Amino acid sequence: MTLPLAISTFAGAFIFPFLIRLLWGKFVEDWGPIGGWMAAGMIVGTTWCLNHGVGMMHQTGAAWIDMAFAAAAGLFAASCLGGDCLKKGTVDATFAIIGGILGGFILSTLA
Protein backbone atom coordinates (compact mmCIF):
# COMPACT_ATOMS: atom_id res chain seq x y z
CA MET A 1 0.00 0.00 0.00
CA THR A 2 1.36 3.38 -0.94
CA LEU A 3 1.56 6.28 1.53
CA PRO A 4 -1.34 8.25 -0.05
CA LEU A 5 -3.58 5.15 0.08
CA ALA A 6 -2.58 4.55 3.71
CA ILE A 7 -3.39 8.16 4.66
CA SER A 8 -6.72 8.01 2.81
CA THR A 9 -7.62 4.70 4.49
CA PHE A 10 -6.71 6.08 7.93
CA ALA A 11 -8.80 9.22 7.33
CA GLY A 12 -11.78 7.16 6.16
CA ALA A 13 -11.44 4.87 9.17
CA PHE A 14 -11.20 7.88 11.52
CA ILE A 15 -14.31 9.61 10.19
CA PHE A 16 -16.69 6.74 11.03
CA PRO A 17 -16.16 6.42 14.82
CA PHE A 18 -15.68 10.19 15.07
CA LEU A 19 -19.15 10.83 13.64
CA ILE A 20 -20.66 8.07 15.77
CA ARG A 21 -19.21 9.56 18.93
CA LEU A 22 -20.07 13.13 17.90
CA LEU A 23 -23.61 12.75 16.56
CA TRP A 24 -25.32 9.51 17.57
CA GLY A 25 -26.03 10.46 21.19
CA LYS A 26 -27.33 13.88 20.16
CA PHE A 27 -29.74 12.32 17.68
CA VAL A 28 -31.09 9.99 20.38
CA GLU A 29 -31.33 12.81 22.95
CA ASP A 30 -33.29 15.04 20.58
CA TRP A 31 -35.56 12.49 18.86
CA GLY A 32 -35.54 9.40 21.07
CA PRO A 33 -35.46 5.92 19.51
CA ILE A 34 -36.24 7.21 16.02
CA GLY A 35 -33.14 9.38 16.36
CA GLY A 36 -31.06 6.22 16.71
CA TRP A 37 -32.50 4.90 13.46
CA MET A 38 -31.91 8.24 11.76
CA ALA A 39 -28.33 8.31 13.04
CA ALA A 40 -27.76 4.77 11.80
CA GLY A 41 -28.96 5.65 8.34
CA MET A 42 -27.19 8.98 8.09
CA ILE A 43 -23.88 8.19 9.77
CA VAL A 44 -23.35 4.65 8.55
CA GLY A 45 -24.80 5.33 5.11
CA THR A 46 -22.82 8.51 4.53
CA THR A 47 -19.52 7.08 5.70
CA TRP A 48 -20.08 3.86 3.74
CA CYS A 49 -20.64 5.91 0.57
CA LEU A 50 -17.56 7.99 1.34
CA ASN A 51 -15.32 5.01 2.14
CA HIS A 52 -16.55 2.55 -0.49
CA GLY A 53 -18.35 4.62 -3.11
CA VAL A 54 -15.80 7.42 -3.34
CA GLY A 55 -13.01 5.01 -2.43
CA MET A 56 -11.36 6.55 0.63
CA MET A 57 -10.58 3.10 2.06
CA HIS A 58 -8.19 0.93 0.12
CA GLN A 59 -8.97 -2.76 0.46
CA THR A 60 -7.06 -5.87 -0.46
CA GLY A 61 -8.33 -9.42 -0.14
CA ALA A 62 -11.84 -10.75 0.26
CA ALA A 63 -12.63 -9.76 3.88
CA TRP A 64 -14.47 -6.48 4.38
CA ILE A 65 -13.95 -5.67 8.06
CA ASP A 66 -12.72 -2.14 7.62
CA MET A 67 -15.63 -0.09 9.00
CA ALA A 68 -16.47 -2.52 11.81
CA PHE A 69 -12.83 -2.59 12.89
CA ALA A 70 -12.61 1.21 12.64
CA ALA A 71 -15.73 1.62 14.79
CA ALA A 72 -14.51 -0.89 17.38
CA ALA A 73 -11.01 0.57 17.63
CA GLY A 74 -12.14 4.20 17.50
CA LEU A 75 -14.93 3.88 20.05
CA PHE A 76 -12.71 1.81 22.36
CA ALA A 77 -10.00 4.48 22.25
CA ALA A 78 -12.55 7.27 22.74
CA SER A 79 -14.06 5.48 25.73
CA CYS A 80 -10.66 4.99 27.35
CA LEU A 81 -9.41 8.50 26.64
CA GLY A 82 -12.74 10.07 27.60
CA GLY A 83 -12.46 8.81 31.16
CA ASP A 84 -14.84 5.86 30.88
CA CYS A 85 -13.81 2.71 32.64
CA LEU A 86 -11.86 0.14 30.63
CA LYS A 87 -14.63 -2.42 31.20
CA LYS A 88 -17.17 -0.27 29.31
CA GLY A 89 -14.77 0.19 26.41
CA THR A 90 -14.11 -3.54 26.29
CA VAL A 91 -17.84 -4.27 26.19
CA ASP A 92 -18.31 -1.75 23.34
CA ALA A 93 -15.42 -3.24 21.37
CA THR A 94 -16.67 -6.79 21.94
CA PHE A 95 -20.14 -6.00 20.64
CA ALA A 96 -18.70 -4.15 17.66
CA ILE A 97 -16.63 -7.24 16.80
CA ILE A 98 -19.67 -9.52 17.23
CA GLY A 99 -21.70 -7.22 14.98
CA GLY A 100 -18.98 -7.32 12.35
CA ILE A 101 -18.82 -11.11 12.48
CA LEU A 102 -22.61 -11.40 12.19
CA GLY A 103 -22.69 -8.93 9.31
CA GLY A 104 -19.94 -10.81 7.49
CA PHE A 105 -21.69 -14.13 8.04
CA ILE A 106 -25.01 -12.80 6.75
CA LEU A 107 -23.32 -11.32 3.69
CA SER A 108 -21.49 -14.58 3.01
CA THR A 109 -24.75 -16.54 3.08
CA LEU A 110 -26.44 -14.14 0.67
CA ALA A 111 -23.65 -14.11 -1.90
Secondary structure as UniProt FT lines:
FT   HELIX           3..19
FT   HELIX           20..24
FT   HELIX           25..31
FT   HELIX           33..39
FT   HELIX           40..44
FT   HELIX           45..48
FT   HELIX           49..53
FT   HELIX           66..81
FT   TURN            82..83
FT   HELIX           86..110
//
